[in-house]
Each structure stands twice: as C-alpha cells, then as structure tokens.
Amino acid sequence: MEVEKMREQPSLQSKCRILDSRCALNDLYPITRLTQKLDVLNMSSSSSKIDKECPYTIELVQPEDTEAVLAMLKTFFFKDEPLNTYLDLGECKELEEYSMKPIKDNCSYKAVNNKGEIIGVYINGLIKRPSPTDTVKKSTCSHPKFQKILNLMDHVEETFKIFDLYPNEDVILDGKILSVDSNYRGLGIAGRLTERAYEYMRSNKISVYHVICSSQYSARVMEKLGFHEVYKLNYADYKVDGETVFKPAQPHVAIRVLVKEVDKSKSTL
C-alpha cells in the first residue's frame, strides 16, 4: 500500500544501516533543500512552533521501535490516508500489523530528535523476483474494510508486474510509508530519509526504488524527489461486481506506481 501513503500532508508507500547524523549539512544535499521548500507529508492545521535548527539523526528502525512508530503513524498518517478516510477505517489492528511487517527487512529508517522522539519514518521492504513455480497468494484479513484495500493492492500487483519492467533485477526496494511529524516540516527530514534509503540500495546493489501512492499528495512528493510514474489506475475504473469501490475526495483520483532508478555506483557522500 503501500505507500500512501504520504500526503502533502501525508502519504505511501517503503530500513538499513545506522549512520551518523547529517543534520547540519543542509547545503550539501539537494533533496534536503527541495523538501525544505515542500509543505509536504502530514500537513495539519496547527502551525509549527519547533526550532528549525532542531538536531536530529537518521537511524535504522529496530523491532523494539514498533510501538513508537505506530504511535506516530496513528497521529500523522493513518487517519489522513485517502482510502482509510473514505472507508472510515478507524482503529484497525490489521493495518497496524501490515504496516509494521516490512521492518524485518532491515531497511526502514526513523528520524529521531535530541529528546529521543521519532519525528519521521520511512518504512521500506524488499520485493524479490518470484520464481516460475511461485503461486500467487491473495491477501486476507478479518477486517472487512481493510480487506477492500488489500484487494485493491492485489489487483495492482496482478495488473502491473514490476519485474516485467525490470527483467534484469532480482530485488527491488519498496517504499511503504513515508511520514513526518507535521510539527517538524521544513527540516528536510523526508529528503534525508530517502537519501538514506538510496545509500542502502547502493550498498546492497539494488537499482530500483518502487512506491505505490494512493494519495495525489504523496505522488506529487515522490515526483519532486525524482520518481516517475509507470502505472496508474483511476479509482473510478476499479470496480467489484460492477460497483466502484473507492471514491475518495479530490484530488485523490487514482492509485499510482512510481519508481526511481538509482545508480548503484554513485556515492551519496
């Protein structure tokens, strides 16, 4: 679902090695400068009172971070994701489990302030090329509303096969959720989290970064970060038994798959 899930405000749709902070090196990172100009990811009506020079570090998300990450996503992500909002999903343990599952791949990152609080997170997972003998398994859960979202994700994966587009790739990084505390906008956190994911890709010889955006806001953010669209499904065209399943508010009219090819030989340092 991957992704929102993020929106200009939030939103998607994905984790790696713990490295030193680059909080004070804004002028060296073009993505950081870009994201400082974007009023993106988890916008809220409250104005930010946070010191814009607030130091933070980018670190690997650990299994013991699950509770803190979930608390942040509940506050700044789940309630504003367009499909969740349209369905009035509310509290959903299945969504929480689904969102935390990729952490085991060890390529998700968190931004942590000097008080030890998580102020941003990028949940990533790994997509591995299926073998010819693999059978497609449908996603199932006991929550009827969330099952509708899972069915949509299954439909996208069945309709658009990412490895057909990249026949020479065996592993692809999948951006699941990018979310930043609305009080910390303007610090370039989204850019730093994304840059760290690029470093993971280069270290592990991964060339393709894949995200699924259910929100127009999140898709716009990813395009600003250099991603380009490879698949689009209008919500009006996705029907079950002849009925349109999702009618989220404007401007969220489609679910989109965006990708970015990363030069494995290029260093971000």
Protein Blocks (a to p, Z undefined) as FASTA:
>chain_A
ZZfbacfknoddebdcddddfklmmmmmmklmmmmmpcgehiafbdcfbdfkbccddddd
dfklmmmmmmmmmmmmmmmgmklmmnonmpafklmmmmmmmmmnopaccdddfkopafbd
cdddddddddfkbccdddddfblklmmmmmmmmmmmmmpcfklmmmmbcbdcddfbdcdd
fklgoklmmmmmmmmmmmmmmmnopabdcdddfbfklmmmmmmnopacfbdcdfklpcge
hiafbdcddfbfbccdddddddfkbcfZZ
